[in-house]
Amino acid sequence: MDKWSGLPDLLSSFEYWSAVQTALADEGHLESAAPLYGHPYLDNGRLIIPRGPGMAEDSDGYTDYSIVEEPTLFSVRLSGRSRGAQIPETANAWFGTFDDVAKYFTARRVAAPTRSRVQPDRVESINTRWLDRSLAPGWDQVDEPDPGGFSPATRYFRSDQPERFYFTVNTDSATSFVLNLSWRELNSTFSEGLSGIERIPMPKFSDD
């Protein structure tokens, strides 16, 4: 299987959310400029995710994200500057497949921040639906140092698909629910209740 399986779905999702963010900003319903990110692109085993106008450098600094292919997994890397101090590149999540890390990034770094910036009335935080619910069906967990060597940590994995696993820097059973969604379900779930969403066409996904 192509290690980067899921990349077209991630790119389609970014285009969809850029359109959502732009529509919200045009209507005065977004606290920042739009879009939040530019078009991701591959560079020697690293998917670079450029900052857009909505994530521009400000007085507090900035954060840059990328997804890196490693020998047996994919890592989410971040770097940047905070209050004048440079943030060295570090990994804060690891996934066994690109499709899963792509869904995680779309949900946690694209869709959820969009919802959190809606004004004047806040919309529901989707992630709270899965808090305190243990793991999604089909998932299990084991205590294990994360790929960066930190312990104690937890590896979450699909019981029927052991190649699908993840670590995050915090206890994170809720991500298992995100990873059980199809691409269409993920994007439609996180766009629920947003103003004018019915006017923005949902792209076609590989798992439709």
Accessible surface in RSA format (square Angstrom, percent):
REM  Atomic radii and reference values for relative SASA: ProtOr
REM  Chains: A
REM  Algorithm: Lee & Richards
REM  Probe-radius: 1.40
REM  Slices: 20
REM RES _ NUM      All-atoms   Total-Side   Main-Chain    Non-polar    All polar
REM                ABS   REL    ABS   REL    ABS   REL    ABS   REL    ABS   REL
RES MET A   1   192.25  99.6 109.72  72.6  82.53 196.5  91.95  78.2 100.31 132.9
RES ASP A   2    96.04  67.3  77.78  77.4  18.26  43.2  40.58  95.5  55.46  55.3
RES LYS A   3   117.03  57.1 105.32  64.6  11.71  27.9  80.24  72.2  36.79  39.2
RES TRP A   4    33.78  13.6  32.89  15.9   0.89   2.1  22.77  12.1  11.01  17.9
RES SER A   5    44.66  37.7  37.91  50.6   6.76  15.6  12.30  26.2  32.37  45.3
RES GLY A   6     6.36   7.8   0.00   N/A   6.36   7.8   1.41   3.9   4.94  11.1
RES LEU A   7    27.58  15.4  27.58  19.7   0.00   0.0  27.58  19.4   0.00   0.0
RES PRO A   8    91.52  66.7  87.07  79.4   4.45  16.2  90.45  74.7   1.07   6.7
RES ASP A   9     5.42   3.8   5.32   5.3   0.10   0.2   0.10   0.2   5.32   5.3
RES LEU A  10     0.00   0.0   0.00   0.0   0.00   0.0   0.00   0.0   0.00   0.0
RES LEU A  11    41.49  23.1  41.49  29.7   0.00   0.0  41.49  29.1   0.00   0.0
RES SER A  12    27.24  23.0  25.59  34.1   1.65   3.8   1.44   3.1  25.80  36.1
RES SER A  13     0.00   0.0   0.00   0.0   0.00   0.0   0.00   0.0   0.00   0.0
RES PHE A  14     7.65   3.8   6.46   4.0   1.20   3.1   6.95   4.2   0.70   2.0
RES GLU A  15   106.96  61.4  96.30  72.9  10.66  25.4  38.84  75.1  68.12  55.6
RES TYR A  16     8.60   4.0   2.63   1.5   5.97  15.5   5.73   4.3   2.87   3.5
RES TRP A  17     0.28   0.1   0.28   0.1   0.00   0.0   0.28   0.1   0.00   0.0
RES SER A  18    29.90  25.3  29.19  39.0   0.71   1.6  18.31  39.0  11.59  16.2
RES ALA A  19    44.33  40.8  33.12  51.1  11.21  25.5  41.11  57.9   3.22   8.5
RES VAL A  20     1.32   0.9   1.27   1.1   0.06   0.1   1.27   1.1   0.06   0.2
RES GLN A  21     2.36   1.3   2.36   1.7   0.00   0.0   0.00   0.0   2.36   1.8
RES THR A  22    58.12  41.3  58.10  58.9   0.03   0.1  47.51  63.8  10.62  16.0
RES ALA A  23    24.66  22.7  18.72  28.9   5.94  13.5  24.66  34.7   0.00   0.0
RES LEU A  24     0.83   0.5   0.77   0.5   0.07   0.2   0.83   0.6   0.00   0.0
RES ALA A  25    33.72  31.0  15.93  24.6  17.79  40.5  17.25  24.3  16.47  43.6
RES ASP A  26   117.65  82.4  78.83  78.5  38.82  91.8  29.91  70.4  87.74  87.5
RES GLU A  27    68.15  39.1  40.44  30.6  27.71  66.0  39.92  77.2  28.23  23.1
RES GLY A  28    43.74  53.9   0.00   N/A  43.74  53.9  31.50  86.4  12.25  27.4
RES HIS A  29    50.45  27.6  50.45  35.1   0.00   0.0  32.85  33.9  17.60  20.5
RES LEU A  30    11.16   6.2   0.02   0.0  11.14  28.0   0.02   0.0  11.14  30.0
RES GLU A  31    91.50  52.5  56.31  42.6  35.19  83.8  21.56  41.7  69.94  57.1
RES SER A  32    29.46  24.9  14.85  19.8  14.61  33.6  25.44  54.2   4.02   5.6
RES ALA A  33    53.47  49.2  37.48  57.8  15.99  36.4  46.46  65.4   7.01  18.6
RES ALA A  34    23.56  21.7   2.32   3.6  21.24  48.3   2.32   3.3  21.24  56.3
RES PRO A  35    34.93  25.5  34.93  31.8   0.00   0.0  34.93  28.8   0.00   0.0
RES LEU A  36     0.00   0.0   0.00   0.0   0.00   0.0   0.00   0.0   0.00   0.0
RES TYR A  37     7.75   3.6   4.40   2.5   3.35   8.7   3.58   2.7   4.17   5.1
RES GLY A  38    25.43  31.4   0.00   N/A  25.43  31.4  23.97  65.8   1.46   3.3
RES HIS A  39   107.60  58.8  91.55  63.6  16.05  41.1  67.46  69.5  40.14  46.7
RES PRO A  40     2.75   2.0   0.01   0.0   2.73   9.9   0.01   0.0   2.73  17.0
RES TYR A  41   111.63  52.1 106.45  60.6   5.18  13.5  79.15  59.5  32.48  40.0
RES LEU A  42    80.29  44.7  53.69  38.4  26.60  66.9  53.76  37.8  26.53  71.4
RES ASP A  43    69.21  48.5  61.65  61.4   7.56  17.9   9.50  22.4  59.71  59.6
RES ASN A  44   153.94 106.2 109.49 105.8  44.44 107.0  39.93  96.1 114.01 110.2
RES GLY A  45    26.81  33.1   0.00   N/A  26.81  33.1  16.15  44.3  10.66  23.9
RES ARG A  46    68.01  28.6  68.01  34.7   0.00   0.0  18.47  25.2  49.54  30.0
RES LEU A  47     0.75   0.4   0.75   0.5   0.00   0.0   0.75   0.5   0.00   0.0
RES ILE A  48    44.50  25.3  44.50  33.2   0.00   0.0  44.50  32.0   0.00   0.0
RES ILE A  49     2.49   1.4   0.00   0.0   2.49   6.0   0.00   0.0   2.49   6.8
RES PRO A  50    41.36  30.1  33.34  30.4   8.02  29.2  41.36  34.1   0.00   0.0
RES ARG A  51    77.97  32.7  51.73  26.4  26.25  62.5   7.73  10.6  70.24  42.6
RES GLY A  52     7.21   8.9   0.00   N/A   7.21   8.9   5.54  15.2   1.66   3.7
RES PRO A  53    81.13  59.1  61.98  56.5  19.15  69.6  69.88  57.7  11.25  69.9
RES GLY A  54     7.96   9.8   0.00   N/A   7.96   9.8   0.94   2.6   7.02  15.7
RES MET A  55    39.48  20.4  30.36  20.1   9.12  21.7  34.38  29.2   5.10   6.8
RES ALA A  56    58.36  53.7  43.47  67.1  14.89  33.9  46.18  65.0  12.18  32.3
RES GLU A  57    89.36  51.3  65.26  49.4  24.10  57.4  19.74  38.2  69.63  56.8
RES ASP A  58    83.95  58.8  70.01  69.7  13.94  33.0  40.12  94.4  43.83  43.7
RES SER A  59   111.83  94.5  72.87  97.3  38.96  89.7  59.29 126.3  52.54  73.6
RES ASP A  60    96.34  67.5  92.54  92.1   3.80   9.0  25.41  59.8  70.93  70.7
RES GLY A  61     6.38   7.9   0.00   N/A   6.38   7.9   2.45   6.7   3.93   8.8
RES TYR A  62    46.38  21.7  32.64  18.6  13.74  35.7  17.81  13.4  28.57  35.2
RES THR A  63    43.70  31.1  38.09  38.6   5.61  13.4  10.97  14.7  32.73  49.5
RES ASP A  64    47.28  33.1  45.42  45.2   1.85   4.4  19.39  45.6  27.89  27.8
RES TYR A  65    28.17  13.2  23.33  13.3   4.84  12.6   2.60   2.0  25.57  31.5
RES SER A  66     9.56   8.1   9.27  12.4   0.29   0.7   6.10  13.0   3.46   4.9
RES ILE A  67     0.00   0.0   0.00   0.0   0.00   0.0   0.00   0.0   0.00   0.0
RES VAL A  68    18.07  11.9  18.07  16.4   0.00   0.0  18.07  15.7   0.00   0.0
RES GLU A  69    52.72  30.3  34.93  26.4  17.79  42.4   8.45  16.4  44.27  36.1
RES GLU A  70    45.07  25.9  38.08  28.8   6.99  16.6  12.59  24.4  32.48  26.5
RES PRO A  71   124.32  90.6  95.99  87.5  28.33 103.0 107.12  88.4  17.20 106.9
RES THR A  72   109.64  78.0  88.81  90.0  20.83  49.6  77.74 104.4  31.91  48.2
RES LEU A  73    18.81  10.5  14.63  10.5   4.18  10.5  16.18  11.4   2.63   7.1
RES PHE A  74     8.81   4.4   8.81   5.5   0.00   0.0   8.81   5.3   0.00   0.0
RES SER A  75     0.00   0.0   0.00   0.0   0.00   0.0   0.00   0.0   0.00   0.0
RES VAL A  76     0.54   0.4   0.54   0.5   0.00   0.0   0.54   0.5   0.00   0.0
RES ARG A  77    50.31  21.1  49.94  25.5   0.37   0.9   2.62   3.6  47.69  28.9
RES LEU A  78    33.01  18.4  31.74  22.7   1.27   3.2  33.01  23.2   0.00   0.0
RES SER A  79    31.27  26.4  31.23  41.7   0.04   0.1  11.45  24.4  19.82  27.8
RES GLY A  80     3.10   3.8   0.00   N/A   3.10   3.8   1.63   4.5   1.47   3.3
RES ARG A  81    62.41  26.2  60.15  30.7   2.26   5.4  11.33  15.5  51.08  31.0
RES SER A  82    52.07  44.0  48.14  64.2   3.94   9.1  21.50  45.8  30.58  42.8
RES ARG A  83   212.80  89.3 180.32  91.9  32.48  77.3  63.00  86.1 149.79  90.8
RES GLY A  84    59.62  73.5   0.00   N/A  59.62  73.5  29.72  81.6  29.89  67.0
RES ALA A  85    62.65  57.6  55.49  85.6   7.16  16.3  62.21  87.6   0.44   1.2
RES GLN A  86   121.35  67.9  99.99  73.1  21.36  50.8  60.81 129.4  60.54  45.9
RES ILE A  87    49.94  28.4  45.86  34.2   4.08   9.8  45.91  33.1   4.04  11.0
RES PRO A  88   106.75  77.8  93.73  85.4  13.02  47.3 105.78  87.3   0.97   6.0
RES GLU A  89    81.88  47.0  51.25  38.8  30.63  72.9  22.97  44.4  58.91  48.1
RES THR A  90    64.98  46.2  58.57  59.4   6.41  15.3  38.37  51.5  26.61  40.2
RES ALA A  91    24.33  22.4  11.10  17.1  13.23  30.1  11.10  15.6  13.23  35.0
RES ASN A  92    20.53  14.2  19.53  18.9   0.99   2.4   7.95  19.1  12.57  12.2
RES ALA A  93     0.00   0.0   0.00   0.0   0.00   0.0   0.00   0.0   0.00   0.0
RES TRP A  94    15.20   6.1  15.20   7.4   0.00   0.0   9.57   5.1   5.62   9.1
RES PHE A  95     0.00   0.0   0.00   0.0   0.00   0.0   0.00   0.0   0.00   0.0
RES GLY A  96    15.87  19.6   0.00   N/A  15.87  19.6   0.03   0.1  15.83  35.5
RES THR A  97    17.23  12.3  14.31  14.5   2.92   7.0  15.81  21.2   1.43   2.2
RES PHE A  98     1.72   0.9   0.01   0.0   1.71   4.4   0.01   0.0   1.71   4.9
RES ASP A  99    40.66  28.5  40.04  39.9   0.62   1.5  17.83  42.0  22.83  22.8
RES ASP A 100     1.45   1.0   1.45   1.4   0.00   0.0   0.00   0.0   1.45   1.4
RES VAL A 101     0.00   0.0   0.00   0.0   0.00   0.0   0.00   0.0   0.00   0.0
RES ALA A 102     0.00   0.0   0.00   0.0   0.00   0.0   0.00   0.0   0.00   0.0
RES LYS A 103    13.31   6.5  13.31   8.2   0.00   0.0   0.00   0.0  13.31  14.2
RES TYR A 104    11.37   5.3  11.34   6.5   0.03   0.1   0.82   0.6  10.55  13.0
RES PHE A 105     0.00   0.0   0.00   0.0   0.00   0.0   0.00   0.0   0.00   0.0
RES THR A 106     0.12   0.1   0.12   0.1   0.00   0.0   0.12   0.2   0.00   0.0
RES ALA A 107     0.00   0.0   0.00   0.0   0.00   0.0   0.00   0.0   0.00   0.0
RES ARG A 108    44.13  18.5  38.32  19.5   5.81  13.8   8.86  12.1  35.26  21.4
RES ARG A 109    59.84  25.1  59.61  30.4   0.23   0.5   5.54   7.6  54.30  32.9
RES VAL A 110     2.83   1.9   2.83   2.6   0.00   0.0   2.83   2.5   0.00   0.0
RES ALA A 111     0.00   0.0   0.00   0.0   0.00   0.0   0.00   0.0   0.00   0.0
RES ALA A 112    24.34  22.4  19.02  29.4   5.32  12.1  20.54  28.9   3.80  10.1
RES PRO A 113    28.67  20.9  24.82  22.6   3.85  14.0  28.38  23.4   0.28   1.8
RES THR A 114     0.01   0.0   0.00   0.0   0.01   0.0   0.01   0.0   0.00   0.0
RES ARG A 115    10.37   4.4   9.07   4.6   1.30   3.1   5.13   7.0   5.23   3.2
RES SER A 116    65.81  55.6  51.09  68.2  14.72  33.9  49.36 105.1  16.45  23.1
RES ARG A 117    55.97  23.5  55.97  28.5   0.00   0.0  11.16  15.3  44.80  27.2
RES VAL A 118    10.03   6.6   9.84   8.9   0.20   0.5   9.84   8.5   0.20   0.5
RES GLN A 119    64.03  35.8  61.81  45.2   2.22   5.3  10.18  21.7  53.85  40.8
RES PRO A 120   113.41  82.7  83.94  76.5  29.47 107.1  87.79  72.5  25.62 159.3
RES ASP A 121   111.52  78.1 104.38 103.9   7.14  16.9  34.20  80.5  77.32  77.1
RES ARG A 122   148.62  62.4 120.35  61.3  28.27  67.3  62.72  85.7  85.90  52.1
RES VAL A 123    40.06  26.4  19.43  17.6  20.63  49.7  25.57  22.2  14.49  39.3
RES GLU A 124    88.04  50.5  70.16  53.1  17.88  42.6  47.74  92.3  40.30  32.9
RES SER A 125    60.19  50.9  49.25  65.7  10.94  25.2  37.19  79.2  23.00  32.2
RES ILE A 126     2.41   1.4   0.00   0.0   2.41   5.8   0.00   0.0   2.41   6.5
RES ASN A 127    29.56  20.4  29.27  28.3   0.29   0.7  13.50  32.5  16.06  15.5
RES THR A 128    74.25  52.8  59.68  60.5  14.57  34.7  48.38  65.0  25.87  39.1
RES ARG A 129    84.51  35.5  66.45  33.9  18.06  43.0  39.48  54.0  45.03  27.3
RES TRP A 130    20.22   8.1  20.21   9.8   0.01   0.0   5.75   3.1  14.47  23.5
RES LEU A 131    98.65  54.9  88.72  63.5   9.93  25.0  89.89  63.1   8.76  23.6
RES ASP A 132   150.85 105.7 104.72 104.2  46.13 109.1  41.76  98.3 109.09 108.8
RES ARG A 133   133.27  56.0 114.35  58.3  18.92  45.1  40.21  55.0  93.07  56.4
RES SER A 134    84.83  71.7  66.28  88.5  18.55  42.7  48.17 102.6  36.66  51.4
RES LEU A 135    31.18  17.4  14.05  10.1  17.13  43.1  14.05   9.9  17.13  46.1
RES ALA A 136     2.65   2.4   0.65   1.0   1.99   4.5   0.65   0.9   1.99   5.3
RES PRO A 137   107.05  78.0  93.82  85.5  13.23  48.1 105.62  87.2   1.43   8.9
RES GLY A 138    35.67  44.0   0.00   N/A  35.67  44.0  23.25  63.8  12.41  27.8
RES TRP A 139    18.21   7.3   0.06   0.0  18.15  42.6   0.06   0.0  18.15  29.4
RES ASP A 140    67.74  47.4  67.07  66.8   0.66   1.6   5.15  12.1  62.58  62.4
RES GLN A 141    87.59  49.0  72.18  52.8  15.41  36.7  17.06  36.3  70.53  53.5
RES VAL A 142    61.23  40.3  55.56  50.3   5.67  13.7  61.23  53.2   0.00   0.0
RES ASP A 143   119.26  83.5  96.84  96.4  22.42  53.0  32.52  76.5  86.74  86.5
RES GLU A 144    63.18  36.3  57.93  43.8   5.25  12.5  24.01  46.4  39.18  32.0
RES PRO A 145    74.24  54.1  67.22  61.3   7.01  25.5  67.22  55.5   7.01  43.6
RES ASP A 146    11.00   7.7   6.71   6.7   4.29  10.2   0.15   0.3  10.85  10.8
RES PRO A 147    60.97  44.4  16.34  14.9  44.63 162.2  29.63  24.5  31.34 194.8
RES GLY A 148    62.08  76.6   0.00   N/A  62.08  76.6  27.67  75.9  34.41  77.1
RES GLY A 149    57.17  70.5   0.00   N/A  57.17  70.5  32.16  88.3  25.01  56.0
RES PHE A 150   127.17  63.6 120.05  74.4   7.13  18.5 126.60  76.8   0.57   1.6
RES SER A 151    68.75  58.1  44.58  59.5  24.18  55.7  21.14  45.0  47.61  66.7
RES PRO A 152   115.25  84.0 104.32  95.1  10.93  39.7 106.49  87.9   8.76  54.4
RES ALA A 153    16.27  15.0   4.48   6.9  11.79  26.8  14.47  20.4   1.80   4.8
RES THR A 154    25.84  18.4  20.77  21.1   5.07  12.1   3.34   4.5  22.51  34.0
RES ARG A 155    58.50  24.6  58.50  29.8   0.00   0.0   7.97  10.9  50.53  30.6
RES TYR A 156     3.40   1.6   3.40   1.9   0.00   0.0   2.02   1.5   1.38   1.7
RES PHE A 157    40.95  20.5  40.95  25.4   0.00   0.0  40.95  24.8   0.00   0.0
RES ARG A 158    36.22  15.2  36.01  18.4   0.21   0.5   0.10   0.1  36.12  21.9
RES SER A 159    74.23  62.7  45.64  60.9  28.59  65.9  37.74  80.4  36.49  51.1
RES ASP A 160    94.25  66.0  61.99  61.7  32.27  76.3  46.63 109.8  47.62  47.5
RES GLN A 161    63.89  35.7  62.71  45.8   1.17   2.8  15.95  34.0  47.93  36.4
RES PRO A 162    93.04  67.8  86.19  78.6   6.85  24.9  86.53  71.4   6.51  40.4
RES GLU A 163    92.36  53.0  82.03  62.1  10.33  24.6  55.29 107.0  37.07  30.3
RES ARG A 164    39.25  16.5  39.25  20.0   0.00   0.0  12.33  16.9  26.91  16.3
RES PHE A 165    32.67  16.3  32.40  20.1   0.27   0.7  32.44  19.7   0.23   0.7
RES TYR A 166     0.00   0.0   0.00   0.0   0.00   0.0   0.00   0.0   0.00   0.0
RES PHE A 167     5.44   2.7   5.44   3.4   0.00   0.0   5.44   3.3   0.00   0.0
RES THR A 168    16.79  11.9   6.31   6.4  10.48  25.0   6.26   8.4  10.52  15.9
RES VAL A 169    83.96  55.3  56.64  51.3  27.32  65.8  60.63  52.7  23.34  63.3
RES ASN A 170   108.47  74.8 100.06  96.7   8.41  20.2  31.29  75.3  77.17  74.6
RES THR A 171   126.56  90.0  94.15  95.4  32.41  77.2  62.41  83.8  64.15  97.0
RES ASP A 172    15.82  11.1  12.29  12.2   3.53   8.3   9.01  21.2   6.80   6.8
RES SER A 173    26.32  22.2  24.16  32.2   2.16   5.0   7.47  15.9  18.84  26.4
RES ALA A 174     5.09   4.7   4.32   6.7   0.77   1.8   4.32   6.1   0.77   2.0
RES THR A 175     0.33   0.2   0.33   0.3   0.00   0.0   0.19   0.3   0.14   0.2
RES SER A 176     0.00   0.0   0.00   0.0   0.00   0.0   0.00   0.0   0.00   0.0
RES PHE A 177    19.87   9.9  17.60  10.9   2.27   5.9  18.17  11.0   1.70   4.9
RES VAL A 178     0.88   0.6   0.88   0.8   0.00   0.0   0.88   0.8   0.00   0.0
RES LEU A 179     3.11   1.7   0.17   0.1   2.94   7.4   0.17   0.1   2.94   7.9
RES ASN A 180    58.71  40.5  26.90  26.0  31.81  76.6  21.54  51.8  37.17  35.9
RES LEU A 181    33.73  18.8  32.60  23.3   1.12   2.8  32.94  23.1   0.79   2.1
RES SER A 182    33.40  28.2  27.28  36.4   6.12  14.1  26.81  57.1   6.58   9.2
RES TRP A 183     1.99   0.8   1.99   1.0   0.00   0.0   1.99   1.1   0.00   0.0
RES ARG A 184    85.77  36.0  85.77  43.7   0.00   0.0  50.13  68.5  35.64  21.6
RES GLU A 185    86.65  49.7  85.46  64.7   1.19   2.8  31.13  60.2  55.52  45.3
RES LEU A 186     0.00   0.0   0.00   0.0   0.00   0.0   0.00   0.0   0.00   0.0
RES ASN A 187     0.00   0.0   0.00   0.0   0.00   0.0   0.00   0.0   0.00   0.0
RES SER A 188    46.04  38.9  42.37  56.5   3.67   8.5  29.43  62.7  16.61  23.3
RES THR A 189    18.73  13.3  18.21  18.5   0.52   1.2   4.30   5.8  14.44  21.8
RES PHE A 190     0.76   0.4   0.76   0.5   0.00   0.0   0.76   0.5   0.00   0.0
RES SER A 191     5.85   4.9   5.62   7.5   0.23   0.5   0.10   0.2   5.75   8.1
RES GLU A 192    79.48  45.6  71.43  54.0   8.05  19.2  40.20  77.8  39.28  32.1
RES GLY A 193    69.31  85.5   0.00   N/A  69.31  85.5  40.35 110.7  28.96  64.9
RES LEU A 194     6.37   3.5   0.16   0.1   6.21  15.6   0.66   0.5   5.71  15.4
RES SER A 195    52.44  44.3  36.15  48.2  16.30  37.5  30.88  65.7  21.57  30.2
RES GLY A 196     9.82  12.1   0.00   N/A   9.82  12.1   1.35   3.7   8.46  19.0
RES ILE A 197    34.96  19.9  31.46  23.4   3.50   8.4  31.50  22.7   3.46   9.4
RES GLU A 198   136.47  78.3  97.61  73.8  38.86  92.5  71.66 138.6  64.81  52.9
RES ARG A 199   154.73  65.0 124.17  63.3  30.56  72.8  73.36 100.3  81.36  49.3
RES ILE A 200    25.10  14.3  16.65  12.4   8.45  20.4  17.28  12.4   7.83  21.2
RES PRO A 201   114.38  83.4  95.98  87.5  18.40  66.9 106.79  88.2   7.59  47.2
RES MET A 202    52.25  27.1  27.80  18.4  24.45  58.2  27.84  23.7  24.42  32.3
RES PRO A 203    35.46  25.8  23.42  21.3  12.04  43.8  35.45  29.3   0.01   0.1
RES LYS A 204   164.23  80.1 141.52  86.8  22.71  54.1 109.17  98.3  55.07  58.7
RES PHE A 205     4.89   2.4   0.00   0.0   4.89  12.7   2.18   1.3   2.71   7.8
RES SER A 206    96.61  81.6  52.32  69.8  44.28 102.0  51.98 110.7  44.63  62.5
RES ASP A 207    67.80  47.5  37.46  37.3  30.34  71.7  39.80  93.7  28.00  27.9
RES ASP A 208    84.40  59.1  17.89  17.8  66.52 157.3  46.32 109.0  38.08  38.0
END  Absolute sums over single chains surface
CHAIN  1 A    10056.3       7719.5       2336.8       5424.9       4631.4
END  Absolute sums over all chains
TOTAL         10056.3       7719.5       2336.8       5424.9       4631.4
